[in-house]
Structure formats: structure tokens, C-alpha cells
Amino acid sequence: MLLRGYVGSDLPKVNSQIKFIECPFTGERLAAVPAVRPDVGIVHAQKADRAGNVLVEGIIGVQKEVVLAARHSIVTIEEVVDELQAGPNACVIPGWAIDAIAVAEQGAYPSYAHGYYPRDNAFYKAWDEIARDREAFAAWLEEHVYHAGGAA
């Protein structure tokens, strides 16, 4: 990716991934950084059809890009359907780009899944305090991750 942001900063002195090139069109000096290529990308979506295509709706962020950039991808979903009904602003990720799909109801919690459940704002407000205290964080993991019977 090319950007102007690192030109004149000290970050290139400590990050060898930042290189500089001359734009062939304008002659401008631009910073270049390599593409992110994760080994595994994991995202959550609303639905998958039986052919393995996945429907993502709402504010989808970079979910599509994560799946397409990763060497392998896992998508958790709310449900499997016979046919995807993609409305406006929806994104269908093709099955050929996905290695595994698993039904994980409320898999985005405490975030939201558009059309399924809202974001848990109380959780987000409490999280800063939990995350800053090692004992509180360990207790939270014990209750909501290691011994969870469902969504936190």
C-alpha cells in the first residue's frame, strides 16, 4: 500500500517494513508498506448457504478483506440457510475463499450481528476496568471463556 503518512516521520527508523518510492505519475515521494497476509483469518457473519457462500450485512468493516487476504479462513455464522437473500449494503463472500464455516450463534457477542442481536454496551463500558486488572481479567476468562455455557 502506498501512503503519504510516514513521509517526514521517525517511524521508518524503527520499522524496516516501511520503504519509500517515487510515484511514476507525479514524482512525489511516497511510503510503501507490504500487504498484510495472515495465516488464518477468522470472522463472524450472519448466514451461509449450503454451497458455502457467506452473507455479511450491516457495518461489515474489513471482514471480506480478512477472508480474501488470509491463507486460510474460518467464518462463524448465526445460521445456515438454503438461499442467501442479499439486500442493499450486503456482501457475499464466495465459498471458494473460505476454508471452514461453523455455526456459532451469538458468535459476535459482545459486539452485534446485524438483524440478530444488539451490541452489549454495558459490557464495553465495563471492559476497560476488567482488562486493566490482571486478576479481574483472569476471573472474567474463567467465567466467560473457559467455563462459558453460551454468550457472556
C-alpha positions in Angstrom: 0.0 0.0 0.0 1.2 3.5 -0.7 0.6 6.4 1.6 1.9 9.9 2.5 1.6 9.4 6.2 5.1 8.3 7.1 7.0 10.9 5.0 8.9 13.1 7.4 8.2 10.9 10.5 10.7 8.9 12.6 8.7 5.6 12.2 10.7 4.4 9.3 13.8 4.4 11.5 12.3 1.7 13.7 10.1 -0.1 11.2 12.1 -1.8 8.4 8.8 -2.6 6.6 8.4 1.0 5.5 10.1 1.8 2.2 10.0 4.8 0.0 9.4 5.1 -3.7 8.9 7.8 -6.2 5.4 8.0 -7.8 5.8 7.3 -11.5 3.0 9.7 -12.3 3.7 12.7 -10.1 7.3 12.2 -8.9 6.1 12.6 -5.3 8.0 10.6 -2.6 5.6 8.1 -1.1 5.9 5.5 1.7 5.2 1.9 0.8 4.2 -0.9 3.2 3.7 -4.6 2.4 0.3 -6.2 2.3 -0.9 -8.0 5.5 -1.2 -11.7 4.7 -2.4 -13.5 7.9 -2.0 -17.3 8.1 -5.6 -17.6 9.3 -8.4 -15.1 9.2 -11.5 -15.6 11.4 -14.6 -13.5 11.0 -18.3 -13.8 12.1 -21.2 -13.3 9.7 -25.0 -13.7 9.6 -25.6 -16.6 7.2 -24.1 -19.2 4.9 -25.8 -21.1 2.2 -25.4 -24.8 1.7 -22.9 -24.2 -1.1 -20.6 -22.4 1.4 -21.1 -18.8 0.4 -21.4 -16.3 3.3 -23.6 -13.3 3.7 -22.3 -10.3 5.8 -24.7 -7.4 6.5 -24.5 -4.2 8.5 -21.3 -2.4 9.1 -19.0 -5.1 7.7 -15.7 -3.4 8.3 -12.8 -5.4 6.8 -14.4 -8.9 7.1 -14.3 -9.5 3.4 -10.7 -8.3 3.1 -9.6 -10.5 6.0 -11.0 -13.6 4.3 -9.6 -12.8 0.9 -6.1 -11.8 2.3 -5.6 -14.8 4.6 -4.0 -18.0 3.5 -6.8 -19.9 5.3 -10.2 -18.5 6.6 -12.7 -19.6 9.1 -16.2 -18.0 9.2 -18.5 -18.4 12.1 -22.2 -17.7 11.4 -25.5 -17.4 13.1 -27.3 -19.8 10.8 -27.2 -21.9 7.6 -29.9 -21.1 5.0 -31.0 -22.6 1.7 -30.6 -19.3 -0.2 -28.9 -16.1 0.7 -31.1 -13.0 0.4 -28.6 -10.2 0.0 -30.1 -6.8 0.5 -28.5 -3.4 -0.1 -25.1 -2.9 1.5 -24.7 -6.7 1.9 -21.6 -8.6 1.0 -21.5 -12.2 -0.2 -18.1 -13.8 0.3 -17.7 -16.7 -2.1 -17.3 -20.2 -0.8 -14.1 -20.7 -2.7 -12.4 -18.2 -0.5 -13.4 -19.9 2.8 -11.8 -23.0 4.3 -14.3 -23.7 7.1 -17.7 -22.5 8.3 -19.1 -23.2 11.7 -22.5 -22.2 13.2 -21.8 -20.2 16.4 -25.0 -18.5 17.5 -24.1 -15.2 19.2 -20.6 -15.6 17.9 -20.1 -11.9 17.6 -21.1 -11.2 21.2 -20.5 -8.7 22.9 -20.5 -7.0 19.6 -23.6 -7.3 17.5 -24.8 -9.3 14.5 -27.0 -7.0 12.3 -30.5 -8.4 12.3 -29.8 -10.9 15.1 -28.9 -9.1 18.4 -27.6 -5.7 19.6 -24.2 -4.7 20.9 -23.9 -5.1 24.7 -22.9 -1.5 25.5 -22.7 -2.3 29.3 -20.0 -4.9 28.5 -18.0 -2.4 26.5 -18.2 0.2 29.4 -17.1 -2.4 31.9 -14.3 -3.9 29.7 -11.6 -1.2 30.3 -11.6 -1.8 34.0 -11.6 -5.6 33.6 -8.8 -5.5 31.1 -6.6 -3.3 33.2 -6.6 -5.6 36.3 -4.9 -8.9 35.8 -7.0 -10.7 38.5 -10.2 -9.3 37.2 -9.3 -10.3 33.6 -8.3 -13.9 34.8 -11.7 -14.1 36.6 -13.5 -12.9 33.5 -11.7 -15.5 31.4 -12.6 -18.2 33.8 -16.3 -17.3 33.9 -16.9 -16.3 30.3 -14.4 -18.3 28.2 -13.1 -21.4 29.9 -16.5 -22.3 31.6 -19.0 -20.5 29.4 -22.2 -22.1 28.6 -23.0 -19.5 25.9 -22.7 -15.8 25.4 -21.2 -13.8 28.3 
